[in-house]
Amino acid sequence: MLMDFKILIEQDEDGWYIVTVPALPGCVSQGRTEEEAKRNIAEAIELHLGALARDGIPLCPGRGAREDLVAVRL
């Protein structure tokens, strides 16, 4: 089974590409190139999901949970 995850890629001051997964807080990786960073984050996602499954943590919010927006003044 394949799942797609949205990733965010940023280049740091040393030129490394840092990748995060908004849907999986704490799932972060890096690479010297974008391609390497994408390969590394794919592996990190697999490991992260495996750890969630091993610990019995659901990937989706529980029943009754809902998503909403809140406005803040900047």
Backbone hydrogen bonds in HBPLUS format (Angstrom, degrees):
<---DONOR---> <-ACCEPTOR-->    atom                        ^
c    i                          cat <-CA-CA->   ^        H-A-AA   ^      H-
h    n   atom  resd res      DA  || num        DHA   H-A  angle D-A-AA Bond
n    s   type  num  typ     dist DA aas  dist angle  dist       angle   num
A0008-LEU N   A0020-THR O   2.92 MM  12  5.29 158.5  1.96 147.8 153.1     1
A0020-THR N   A0008-LEU O   2.99 MM  12  5.29 153.3  2.06 144.4 152.9     2
A0010-GLU N   A0018-ILE O   2.90 MM   8  5.24 158.8  1.94 150.0 157.2     3
A0018-ILE N   A0010-GLU O   2.70 MM   8  5.24 164.9  1.72 167.5 168.5     4
A0012-ASP N   A0016-TRP O   2.81 MM   4  5.50 160.0  1.85 161.6 166.5     5
A0015-GLY N   A0012-ASP O   2.99 MM   3  5.35 164.5  2.01 115.2 119.5     6
A0017-TYR N   A0031-GLY O   2.82 MM  14  5.28 175.3  1.82 170.0 168.8     7
A0031-GLY N   A0017-TYR O   2.94 MM  14  5.28 133.5  2.16 138.7 151.6     8
A0019-VAL N   A0029-SER O   2.84 MM  10  5.28 174.7  1.85 145.5 147.0     9
A0029-SER N   A0019-VAL O   2.95 MM  10  5.28 154.3  2.01 148.7 155.2    10
A0024-LEU N   A0021-VAL O   2.88 MM   3  5.32 153.3  1.96 117.0 125.8    11
A0027-CYS N   A0024-LEU O   2.93 MM   3  5.60 154.4  2.00 150.3 151.5    12
A0037-ALA N   A0033-THR O   2.93 MM   4  6.13 160.7  1.97 149.2 155.0    13
A0038-LYS N   A0034-GLU O   2.86 MM   4  6.11 153.1  1.93 150.5 157.5    14
A0039-ARG N   A0035-GLU O   3.00 MM   4  6.30 158.3  2.05 148.7 154.3    15
A0040-ASN N   A0036-GLU O   2.87 MM   4  6.09 161.3  1.91 151.7 157.3    16
A0041-ILE N   A0037-ALA O   2.87 MM   4  6.07 154.2  1.94 147.2 154.0    17
A0042-ALA N   A0038-LYS O   3.03 MM   4  6.16 151.5  2.11 143.4 150.7    18
A0043-GLU N   A0039-ARG O   3.22 MM   4  6.54 157.0  2.28 146.7 151.8    19
A0044-ALA N   A0040-ASN O   2.93 MM   4  6.20 155.9  1.99 145.0 152.5    20
A0045-ILE N   A0041-ILE O   2.78 MM   4  5.96 153.8  1.85 150.4 156.2    21
A0046-GLU N   A0042-ALA O   3.13 MM   4  6.41 162.2  2.17 146.4 150.5    22
A0047-LEU N   A0043-GLU O   3.01 MM   4  6.30 162.6  2.04 152.6 157.1    23
A0048-HIS N   A0044-ALA O   2.82 MM   4  5.95 156.8  1.87 147.7 154.9    24
A0049-LEU N   A0045-ILE O   2.85 MM   4  6.04 167.8  1.86 157.8 160.2    25
A0050-GLY N   A0046-GLU O   2.98 MM   4  6.13 153.6  2.05 143.1 150.9    26
A0051-ALA N   A0047-LEU O   2.95 MM   4  6.20 152.8  2.03 146.6 153.4    27
A0052-LEU N   A0048-HIS O   2.96 MM   4  6.30 157.0  2.02 150.0 156.4    28
A0053-ALA N   A0049-LEU O   2.94 MM   4  6.17 163.7  1.97 150.4 154.6    29
A0054-ARG N   A0050-GLY O   2.87 MM   4  6.05 161.0  1.91 147.8 153.6    30
A0055-ASP N   A0051-ALA O   2.96 MM   4  6.09 151.3  2.04 146.3 153.4    31
A0057-ILE N   A0052-LEU O   2.85 MM   5  4.97 159.3  1.90 151.6 149.6    32
A0056-GLY N   A0053-ALA O   3.09 MM   3  4.99 154.9  2.16  99.9 107.7    33
A0065-ALA N   A0062-GLY O   3.13 MM   3  5.75 161.1  2.17 133.1 136.6    34
